[in-house]
Amino acid sequence: MMPVSLPSSPLLSPLPDLMLEPLVRAGLLEDLGCGGDLTTDALAVPGRMAHAALVARQEGVIAGLSLARLAFTLLDPSVRFAVERPDGSAVAPGTRIARISGPAAAVLGGERVALNFLSHLSGIATATAGIVRAVADTRARVCCTRKTLPGLRAIQKYAVRAGGGSNHRFRLDDAIMIKDNHIALAGGDVGRALAAARARAGHLVSIELEVDTLDQLDAALRVGGADAYLLDNMAPAQLRRAVAMVDGRALTEASGGITPDTAPAIAATGVDILSVGWLTHTVRALDIGLDDDPGAA
């Protein structure tokens, strides 16, 4: 396979340790239990140092190194963690990602938590990069959704950014998004739903309306008031027509069944955003291992 090639993307800003520490601390507490690492405690000579490296087993894009670092340094602050391929980097099998040196109890005790976070988030970044690469010749941005694991939304969305993607809203209070169930609350009247939303929205709050058919979109456009339209499960021909109907008056977002194979045709319709929920809720972890690294001594 050819090495992953990422398109240019905005500078990736790391998440602060203040946000990440509770997640890593919870993972360590879950793994160490009440008795600690019985295996390492039984076999390691007190004070024994360990030198290891995080190594990619397959091609992909890296995300989650700050969490991996914390998995070791929360156990012992003296652990040295030297990054060689930062988040957002494309790696091939055998690529050394980071070197770790420190007390064996900390290095081996934090191994699984570090790999769990790093492999999962790198899997998200890798999957995102695949979609981004598939639509690189269009103007469409690849976006994740709120279909994230509870408690892990911030880091999963960070991983999407590491793969060159963008984020949808983080929480229900970020924006107003009117879907079919909300329209039902308004008596099935799209105009009433939009009017109520616009009356309640603050001046910085965006409104997005989900539509399933071109007739719904036409009715919404006649009322106006939406900043974006979510075009749900539409075929490329419908999407192309919808983009023409909106005619630049709002953002257009396609969703439903988007894969690396279908993404190019969907993006070619002229939509602004491809919304892909499976990037965070059904993704395969990237295979990364912790290997002995005598050269780090």
Secondary structure, DSSP 8 states (H G I E B T S, - for coil): ----------------HHHHHHHHHHHHHHHHTTT--HHHHHHS-TT-EEEEEEEESSSEE---HHHHHHHHHTT-TT-EEEESS-TT-EE-TT-EEEEEEEEHHHHHHSHHHHHHHHHHHHHHHHHHHHHHHHTTTSS-EEE--S---TT-HHHHHHHHHHTT-B---SSTTS-EEE-HHHHHHTTT-HHHHHHHHHHHS-TT--EEEEESSHHHHHHHHHH---SEEEEET--HHHHHHHHHHHTTSSEEEEESS--TTTHHHHHTTT-SEEE-THHHHS-----EEEEE-GGG-
